[in-house]
Amino acid sequence: MAAVACPAIATARGTAPNRPHGHGGSLRSAAQGAGFAALLVSGLALWRWPGQSLFLLWPHVGGGAALLAALAPWVVRHLPAGLAASRRPGFTQTSLALLALWLALFLSGLAMAAPALLWFAGRVWFPAREVTEALALVHFWAAWPAAGGFVLHLGLRHWPREGA
C-alpha cells in the first residue's frame, strides 16, 4: 500500500508544478481556506456546546459574512468563464452541486443571523421555531459536503499529483 502524503505545492509565484495556467494557491486563498476551517470548527463547537454561544456565535457570524464577502465577487467573475470553458461534464455538474450547497450554507446562515441583526437595528422579530430549526438543519448538513467539496476542489484543481 502506498503511503499517503500531502501533495507538494510550489511557492514560486503561487503556481502548482506542471500546471500551465497557474492554478496554485495564493495568500488570499490560504486565508479563505483557513477561515472556512475556523468556521467549520466554531460551528461544530456551537452545535456541541450551545451554552458557549455568546462567546462563539458573533465570531462565527462575522467570519461567515467576511468569507461570503470575499468569495462572492470571485464566484460572479469566475463562474461564467469556467462554465464556458469546461470540457468535463462530471466536473461541471459536481461543481454546480457544490456551489448550490455553499449557497444553501450561506443563505441559511444569513437567515439565522437576520433576527439578531434586526434587533441591533431596533426591530424585534423572530421567525417561528420550526423555521429556525429547519434553517439550522440546512446549515449544519450543508457544511459537511461543502467541506468535502472544498477538499475535492483543491485535490482536482490545485494540488498536483505526481506524474500528472
MARLOLO-367587 format. One record per residue (C-alpha): residue number from 1; x, y, z. Coordinates in nm, 4 decimals. Layout:
<recs>
{gumi->NUM X->X Y->Y Z->Z}
...
</recs>
This chain:
<recs>
{gumi->1 X->0.0000 Y->0.0000 Z->0.0000}
{gumi->2 X->0.1379 Y->0.3395 Z->-0.0984}
{gumi->3 X->0.1960 Y->0.5942 Z->0.1743}
{gumi->4 X->-0.0410 Y->0.8880 Z->0.1825}
{gumi->5 X->0.1366 Y->1.2211 Z->0.1709}
{gumi->6 X->0.0401 Y->1.5828 Z->0.1413}
{gumi->7 X->0.0820 Y->1.6950 Z->-0.2199}
{gumi->8 X->0.3636 Y->1.9333 Z->-0.2999}
{gumi->9 X->0.2662 Y->2.2904 Z->-0.3764}
{gumi->10 X->0.5162 Y->2.5217 Z->-0.5379}
{gumi->11 X->0.5504 Y->2.8534 Z->-0.3610}
{gumi->12 X->0.7080 Y->3.0446 Z->-0.6503}
{gumi->13 X->0.4506 Y->3.2875 Z->-0.7907}
{gumi->14 X->0.1710 Y->3.0784 Z->-0.6373}
{gumi->15 X->0.1721 Y->2.8176 Z->-0.9129}
{gumi->16 X->0.1477 Y->2.4443 Z->-0.8822}
{gumi->17 X->0.4150 Y->2.2392 Z->-1.0603}
{gumi->18 X->0.3225 Y->2.1115 Z->-1.4071}
{gumi->19 X->0.0256 Y->2.3469 Z->-1.4298}
{gumi->20 X->0.0467 Y->2.5784 Z->-1.7328}
{gumi->21 X->-0.2146 Y->2.8283 Z->-1.6169}
{gumi->22 X->-0.1004 Y->2.8945 Z->-1.2608}
{gumi->23 X->-0.3613 Y->2.7022 Z->-1.0637}
{gumi->24 X->-0.1673 Y->2.7240 Z->-0.7391}
{gumi->25 X->-0.2706 Y->2.8878 Z->-0.4179}
{gumi->26 X->-0.2296 Y->3.2444 Z->-0.3039}
{gumi->27 X->-0.2205 Y->3.4141 Z->0.0324}
{gumi->28 X->-0.5833 Y->3.5150 Z->-0.0169}
{gumi->29 X->-0.6984 Y->3.1599 Z->-0.0957}
{gumi->30 X->-0.4988 Y->3.0313 Z->0.2018}
{gumi->31 X->-0.6741 Y->3.2838 Z->0.4266}
{gumi->32 X->-1.0118 Y->3.1825 Z->0.2839}
{gumi->33 X->-0.9340 Y->2.8150 Z->0.3417}
{gumi->34 X->-0.8227 Y->2.8842 Z->0.6978}
{gumi->35 X->-1.1349 Y->3.0949 Z->0.7501}
{gumi->36 X->-1.3587 Y->2.8146 Z->0.6312}
{gumi->37 X->-1.1787 Y->2.5677 Z->0.8588}
{gumi->38 X->-1.2281 Y->2.8049 Z->1.1539}
{gumi->39 X->-1.5967 Y->2.8419 Z->1.0653}
{gumi->40 X->-1.6398 Y->2.4649 Z->1.0500}
{gumi->41 X->-1.4735 Y->2.4181 Z->1.3893}
{gumi->42 X->-1.6642 Y->2.7044 Z->1.5521}
{gumi->43 X->-1.9902 Y->2.5771 Z->1.4027}
{gumi->44 X->-1.9266 Y->2.2319 Z->1.5432}
{gumi->45 X->-1.8485 Y->2.3872 Z->1.8808}
{gumi->46 X->-2.1731 Y->2.5875 Z->1.8675}
{gumi->47 X->-2.3645 Y->2.2711 Z->1.7876}
{gumi->48 X->-2.1888 Y->2.0622 Z->2.0531}
{gumi->49 X->-2.1823 Y->2.3229 Z->2.3326}
{gumi->50 X->-2.4724 Y->2.5626 Z->2.2761}
{gumi->51 X->-2.4127 Y->2.7265 Z->2.6159}
{gumi->52 X->-2.0956 Y->2.8843 Z->2.4756}
{gumi->53 X->-2.2925 Y->3.0541 Z->2.2000}
{gumi->54 X->-2.2270 Y->3.4128 Z->2.3111}
{gumi->55 X->-1.8539 Y->3.3529 Z->2.3012}
{gumi->56 X->-1.8519 Y->3.1803 Z->1.9590}
{gumi->57 X->-2.1644 Y->3.2995 Z->1.7820}
{gumi->58 X->-2.0563 Y->3.6501 Z->1.6838}
{gumi->59 X->-1.7123 Y->3.5491 Z->1.5534}
{gumi->60 X->-1.8873 Y->3.2692 Z->1.3604}
{gumi->61 X->-2.1432 Y->3.5080 Z->1.2083}
{gumi->62 X->-1.8792 Y->3.7718 Z->1.1348}
{gumi->63 X->-1.6411 Y->3.5163 Z->0.9845}
{gumi->64 X->-1.9178 Y->3.3741 Z->0.7664}
{gumi->65 X->-2.0133 Y->3.7207 Z->0.6431}
{gumi->66 X->-1.6474 Y->3.8005 Z->0.5722}
{gumi->67 X->-1.5999 Y->3.4746 Z->0.3816}
{gumi->68 X->-1.9157 Y->3.5426 Z->0.1815}
{gumi->69 X->-1.7934 Y->3.8938 Z->0.1017}
{gumi->70 X->-1.4566 Y->3.7550 Z->-0.0098}
{gumi->71 X->-1.5941 Y->3.4681 Z->-0.2198}
{gumi->72 X->-1.8987 Y->3.6245 Z->-0.3856}
{gumi->73 X->-1.7156 Y->3.8650 Z->-0.6218}
{gumi->74 X->-1.4768 Y->3.5897 Z->-0.7285}
{gumi->75 X->-1.7619 Y->3.3456 Z->-0.7996}
{gumi->76 X->-1.9518 Y->3.6086 Z->-1.0003}
{gumi->77 X->-1.6424 Y->3.6711 Z->-1.2160}
{gumi->78 X->-1.5229 Y->3.3105 Z->-1.2396}
{gumi->79 X->-1.8419 Y->3.1090 Z->-1.2870}
{gumi->80 X->-1.9478 Y->3.2214 Z->-1.6391}
{gumi->81 X->-1.5958 Y->3.1802 Z->-1.7805}
{gumi->82 X->-1.5477 Y->2.8486 Z->-1.6017}
{gumi->83 X->-1.8745 Y->2.7069 Z->-1.7326}
{gumi->84 X->-1.7989 Y->2.8212 Z->-2.0858}
{gumi->85 X->-1.4512 Y->2.6642 Z->-2.0818}
{gumi->86 X->-1.5500 Y->2.3419 Z->-1.9045}
{gumi->87 X->-1.4818 Y->2.0257 Z->-2.1020}
{gumi->88 X->-1.5664 Y->1.7755 Z->-1.8288}
{gumi->89 X->-1.9427 Y->1.7404 Z->-1.7709}
{gumi->90 X->-1.8957 Y->1.5418 Z->-1.4486}
{gumi->91 X->-1.6665 Y->1.8075 Z->-1.3043}
{gumi->92 X->-1.9106 Y->2.0810 Z->-1.4078}
{gumi->93 X->-2.2102 Y->1.9032 Z->-1.2537}
{gumi->94 X->-2.0195 Y->1.8340 Z->-0.9332}
{gumi->95 X->-1.9064 Y->2.1961 Z->-0.9185}
{gumi->96 X->-2.2624 Y->2.3237 Z->-0.9625}
{gumi->97 X->-2.3909 Y->2.0863 Z->-0.6932}
{gumi->98 X->-2.1205 Y->2.2053 Z->-0.4545}
{gumi->99 X->-2.1966 Y->2.5665 Z->-0.5417}
{gumi->100 X->-2.5623 Y->2.5008 Z->-0.4539}
{gumi->101 X->-2.4511 Y->2.3572 Z->-0.1190}
{gumi->102 X->-2.2370 Y->2.6630 Z->-0.0467}
{gumi->103 X->-2.5305 Y->2.8840 Z->-0.1417}
{gumi->104 X->-2.7584 Y->2.6912 Z->0.0973}
{gumi->105 X->-2.4913 Y->2.7208 Z->0.3662}
{gumi->106 X->-2.4518 Y->3.0976 Z->0.3278}
{gumi->107 X->-2.8221 Y->3.1754 Z->0.2839}
{gumi->108 X->-2.9279 Y->2.9664 Z->0.5831}
{gumi->109 X->-2.6574 Y->3.1319 Z->0.7935}
{gumi->110 X->-2.7654 Y->3.4799 Z->0.6868}
{gumi->111 X->-3.1305 Y->3.3937 Z->0.7530}
{gumi->112 X->-3.0465 Y->3.2690 Z->1.1029}
{gumi->113 X->-2.8455 Y->3.5862 Z->1.1749}
{gumi->114 X->-3.1207 Y->3.8186 Z->1.0480}
{gumi->115 X->-3.3230 Y->3.8377 Z->1.3745}
{gumi->116 X->-3.0153 Y->3.9364 Z->1.5761}
{gumi->117 X->-2.9090 Y->4.1924 Z->1.3176}
{gumi->118 X->-3.2609 Y->4.3355 Z->1.3117}
{gumi->119 X->-3.2541 Y->4.3547 Z->1.6911}
{gumi->120 X->-2.9378 Y->4.5651 Z->1.6723}
{gumi->121 X->-3.1208 Y->4.7881 Z->1.4258}
{gumi->122 X->-3.4025 Y->4.8378 Z->1.6790}
{gumi->123 X->-3.6598 Y->4.5939 Z->1.5417}
{gumi->124 X->-3.7583 Y->4.2825 Z->1.7331}
{gumi->125 X->-3.8577 Y->3.9937 Z->1.5089}
{gumi->126 X->-3.8179 Y->3.6207 Z->1.5426}
{gumi->127 X->-3.9317 Y->3.3559 Z->1.2961}
{gumi->128 X->-4.1313 Y->3.0540 Z->1.4084}
{gumi->129 X->-3.9309 Y->2.7893 Z->1.5926}
{gumi->130 X->-3.9871 Y->2.5442 Z->1.3065}
{gumi->131 X->-3.8275 Y->2.7869 Z->1.0614}
{gumi->132 X->-3.5260 Y->2.8348 Z->1.2866}
{gumi->133 X->-3.4871 Y->2.4591 Z->1.3312}
{gumi->134 X->-3.5153 Y->2.3998 Z->0.9557}
{gumi->135 X->-3.2527 Y->2.6675 Z->0.8847}
{gumi->136 X->-3.0200 Y->2.5173 Z->1.1462}
{gumi->137 X->-3.0679 Y->2.1731 Z->0.9914}
{gumi->138 X->-2.9890 Y->2.3003 Z->0.6416}
{gumi->139 X->-2.6891 Y->2.4972 Z->0.7694}
{gumi->140 X->-2.5465 Y->2.2068 Z->0.9686}
{gumi->141 X->-2.5860 Y->1.9442 Z->0.6977}
{gumi->142 X->-2.4740 Y->2.1705 Z->0.4123}
{gumi->143 X->-2.1468 Y->2.2371 Z->0.5967}
{gumi->144 X->-2.0298 Y->1.8744 Z->0.5717}
{gumi->145 X->-2.0472 Y->1.8294 Z->0.1934}
{gumi->146 X->-1.9255 Y->2.1893 Z->0.1486}
{gumi->147 X->-1.6120 Y->2.0975 Z->0.3448}
{gumi->148 X->-1.5705 Y->1.7743 Z->0.1492}
{gumi->149 X->-1.6280 Y->1.9591 Z->-0.1765}
{gumi->150 X->-1.3674 Y->2.2171 Z->-0.0805}
{gumi->151 X->-1.1103 Y->1.9420 Z->-0.0293}
{gumi->152 X->-1.2248 Y->1.7725 Z->-0.3529}
{gumi->153 X->-1.1875 Y->2.1018 Z->-0.5408}
{gumi->154 X->-0.8382 Y->2.1532 Z->-0.4030}
{gumi->155 X->-0.7455 Y->1.7975 Z->-0.4975}
{gumi->156 X->-0.8778 Y->1.8237 Z->-0.8519}
{gumi->157 X->-0.7699 Y->2.1788 Z->-0.9342}
{gumi->158 X->-0.4894 Y->2.2947 Z->-0.7086}
{gumi->159 X->-0.2931 Y->2.0018 Z->-0.5718}
{gumi->160 X->-0.0824 Y->1.8398 Z->-0.8415}
{gumi->161 X->-0.0432 Y->1.4650 Z->-0.8460}
{gumi->162 X->0.2895 Y->1.3038 Z->-0.9219}
{gumi->163 X->0.3135 Y->1.2162 Z->-1.2894}
{gumi->164 X->0.0249 Y->1.4463 Z->-1.3790}
</recs>
